[in-house]
Amino acid sequence: MGHIHQQLKLRRAALGLRQQDMEMRIGMPRQQYQRLESGGNPRLDTLELVAKGLNMQLMLIPEDKLRAVQDYLAGRVQLVDIQGASMSDQDNPVAADPWQGLLEEDDD
């Protein structure tokens, strides 16, 4: 859970917001928001509210797909076509929907 708290703090800072700014954005008093960032145990609906206020989305990712999602988000995945040539995002049908296929079950 500590990773979520850190992500919220980093995102808030990246948006140039202070903890007290969250009251205007989501209606949560500064003290309550401060507890959340410092390791509080929020309810799911509270996390959804905070995420929305920070222009974020909560997402559950299957563990076996986590590395692929992290690599894609970090830009470590180079897309290639079926002949092995590099593709730009304009040439890539997945660029419009980068999550395509990541949550599908393997047919093995």
KAFEN-V30273 format. One record per residue. N is the residue number from 1. RES is the residue in three letters. NEAR is the number of other ideal C-beta (glycine too) atoms within 8 Angstrom. D_LAST is the distance of its C-alpha to the last C-alpha in Angstrom with 2 decimals. Layout:
BEGIN
N/RES/NEAR/D_LAST ; N/RES/NEAR/D_LAST
END
This chain:
BEGIN
1/MET/6/32.27 ; 2/GLY/6/34.64 ; 3/HIS/6/32.41 ; 4/ILE/8/32.85 ; 5/HIS/13/36.60 ; 6/GLN/8/36.78 ; 7/GLN/9/34.84 ; 8/LEU/12/37.27 ; 9/LYS/9/40.22 ; 10/LEU/8/39.13 ; 11/ARG/11/38.40 ; 12/ARG/14/41.77 ; 13/ALA/8/43.54 ; 14/ALA/6/41.82 ; 15/LEU/8/43.16 ; 16/GLY/4/46.58 ; 17/LEU/10/46.83 ; 18/ARG/5/48.62 ; 19/GLN/10/47.67 ; 20/GLN/6/50.63 ; 21/ASP/9/49.35 ; 22/MET/14/46.47 ; 23/GLU/11/49.00 ; 24/MET/4/49.83 ; 25/ARG/9/46.22 ; 26/ILE/9/44.74 ; 27/GLY/4/47.74 ; 28/MET/12/46.87 ; 29/PRO/6/49.86 ; 30/ARG/9/49.77 ; 31/GLN/6/49.99 ; 32/GLN/8/46.96 ; 33/TYR/13/44.94 ; 34/GLN/9/46.18 ; 35/ARG/9/44.95 ; 36/LEU/13/41.49 ; 37/GLU/12/41.27 ; 38/SER/7/42.69 ; 39/GLY/8/40.08 ; 40/GLY/8/40.70 ; 41/ASN/4/38.17 ; 42/PRO/8/37.89 ; 43/ARG/5/36.58 ; 44/LEU/7/33.67 ; 45/ASP/6/36.14 ; 46/THR/10/38.28 ; 47/LEU/11/35.44 ; 48/GLU/9/34.66 ; 49/LEU/10/38.39 ; 50/VAL/15/38.73 ; 51/ALA/10/35.68 ; 52/LYS/9/37.18 ; 53/GLY/10/40.52 ; 54/LEU/12/39.01 ; 55/ASN/6/37.14 ; 56/MET/8/33.75 ; 57/GLN/4/30.75 ; 58/LEU/8/29.00 ; 59/MET/4/25.24 ; 60/LEU/4/22.63 ; 61/ILE/9/19.64 ; 62/PRO/7/16.54 ; 63/GLU/5/16.99 ; 64/ASP/4/13.74 ; 65/LYS/10/15.06 ; 66/LEU/9/18.66 ; 67/ARG/6/19.10 ; 68/ALA/9/18.05 ; 69/VAL/11/20.51 ; 70/GLN/8/23.19 ; 71/ASP/9/22.97 ; 72/TYR/10/23.30 ; 73/LEU/6/26.21 ; 74/ALA/6/27.90 ; 75/GLY/5/27.75 ; 76/ARG/5/25.90 ; 77/VAL/7/23.28 ; 78/GLN/4/24.71 ; 79/LEU/10/23.34 ; 80/VAL/7/23.10 ; 81/ASP/8/22.92 ; 82/ILE/3/20.95 ; 83/GLN/4/23.90 ; 84/GLY/5/23.74 ; 85/ALA/6/26.89 ; 86/SER/6/27.44 ; 87/MET/9/27.58 ; 88/SER/6/29.96 ; 89/ASP/7/29.14 ; 90/GLN/5/31.15 ; 91/ASP/6/28.99 ; 92/ASN/9/25.73 ; 93/PRO/5/24.44 ; 94/VAL/9/22.56 ; 95/ALA/9/25.96 ; 96/ALA/4/27.07 ; 97/ASP/6/24.04 ; 98/PRO/6/22.69 ; 99/TRP/7/20.31 ; 100/GLN/7/18.55 ; 101/GLY/6/14.78 ; 102/LEU/9/15.10 ; 103/LEU/7/14.67 ; 104/GLU/5/11.92 ; 105/GLU/3/8.85 ; 106/ASP/4/5.56 ; 107/ASP/3/3.81 ; 108/ASP/2/0.00
END
